[in-house]
């Protein structure tokens, strides 16, 4: 019985140490992420892919809230939460000005259910109408967060997109 209690105490102590170690690791990670979120946004590196619109990045401190700005207001069907949208787009990393993805260089629009993309697109494209062009400034928490994505989207990177809505289909 004493051996069982000792084993339980040791197991409990081991769990407590692991939990504290995990908390310390999270704390040091959040310290690292805080320093990466303060990098200012820089102008877009040129040249842009052929046919791509300019991306009017707001140079300076990155936005902490989602930026949604209509550059051209569309007149067609509006995107809803359950819509499948077809778009042309260009995406730029805030801190480097690098175009990390676009549909123009592929010469092909992108079609996807709105519910299956990053939160910044889900919210930012809501209500956008066919024929419209929209600027999105997406803070890390609505994009790829502390993980980043690929070589050009750093952890805690703010993203800028210009999206042209080509088609909206109801679910």
N, C-alpha and C positions, 0 to 999 in steps of 0.2 A: 504494500500500500504506500509506503514511504517512497519507494522507487517510482511509482506511478505519479505521485504528486510532484516529485522532483522533475520528472520528465515533462510533465505538463507545465511547470514553472519555467523550465529551460526553453520549451517550445514557445511559450508566451513571450519570454524575454527575446528570443530570436525574432519573432514576428514584430515586436516593438522596435527592435534595432533596424529591421528591414523597412518598416514604415517610416522611421525617422530618416533613414538613408534616402528613401524615395522622396520625402519632403524636401530634404536638402538638395537633391538633384533637381527637383522642380524649381526650387528657389533660385539655384544658380542658373538654370535655363531661362527663367523669366528675367533675371538680370541681364543675360545676353540678349534676349529679344528686345528689351527696352532700349538698348543701345542701337540696335539695327533699325528700329522704327523712327529714329530721329534723323535719318539721312534725308536730305532735301530732294525734291523732285528736280530733275534736270531736263533740258530740252531734248527733243527726239533726235537721235542720230540719223543723219541722212546718208544715202538716198533711201527713199521709201520704195516699196515694191511698186511696179508699174500699175497704174490705175487706182492705187490706194489714196484715200483722202489724208490730208494733214491731220495730225493728232494734237489738238491744242492743249498740251499738258500745262497744268497750272504750276509753273516753276516756283520752287520754294518749299515751305513746310508741307508735307503730305497731308491730305485730308484725313480727319479722324472719323468722319461720317461719309456715307455714300454720296457721291456727286452724280446727279442726273440732270443733264442739260440737253434740251432739244436743239440741234443745229438746223434741222429741217423738220417741220411738223408734217407727219403723214396724214393721208386722208382715207386710207383703206381700213381693213379689219384690224381691231386692236388685240394685242396679245393678252391672254389671261393665264392664270396659274397652270391650267391643264392644256394649254396650246402647244402645238408643235410649230416651231418657227424655222424659217429659212432666212439666213442673213449672210451678208458680207461683213467682214470685221477686220480690224487691225488692233493688236495689243502691244503696249509699250510698258516696260518696267520703269517705275518712277525713278529709282536711284541711279540707273545707268543710262536711260534714254534708249535702250536697245529694243527693237521690235522683236518680240519673242515668238509671235505667232500671227498669222494673217491668212485670209482666204484668197487674197488677190494674187499672191505668188503661185498658188496652186491653180488659179483660173477656174475655181469652182466654189460655189456657195456652200455653206454648212447648214445642215438641217438636223434639228434635235428637239426632243421634248424639253420645254422650258423647265420642267421640274427636275431635270437631270444635269443641270449645270451649276456652277458655283453660285452661292447665295447672292452675290453682288449682281449677277446677271438675272437671276430669278426676280429679284426686287426691282432692279434697274430697268428691265425691259417690260415690266408690267405696264399695260396700257399703251405701249408704243404701237403706232399704227403703220401698216404697210405704206411704203413710200417715204417713211421718216428716217432721219439720221440722228443718232443720239451719242453724246459723249458720256462715258461712265468713268468716274474716279472711284476705284474700289479699294478700301482699306484692307489690310491683311486678314482681319477677322471675318470678312465676307469673301475672301479669295482663297489662298492656299495656306494662310496662317504660318505657324512656326515651322512647318515642313518645307515650304517652298515647293517648286515643281520644275524639274529639269535644270539645265545649266544656267538659264537666263532669268529664272524667277527665284530670287534669294529667299531665305526664310524671312518672314514678316515684311514682304515686299508689297508696296502699294502698286496697283495696276491701273493703267489708263487704257480705255478702249474707245474707238469710234465704231459704232454698229449701224449698218444700213439694213433696215427691215425690208425683205423682199416678199415674204409670204407668211401668212398665219393660217393654220388649220386648227379647227376645234378638235378636242379629244374624242 
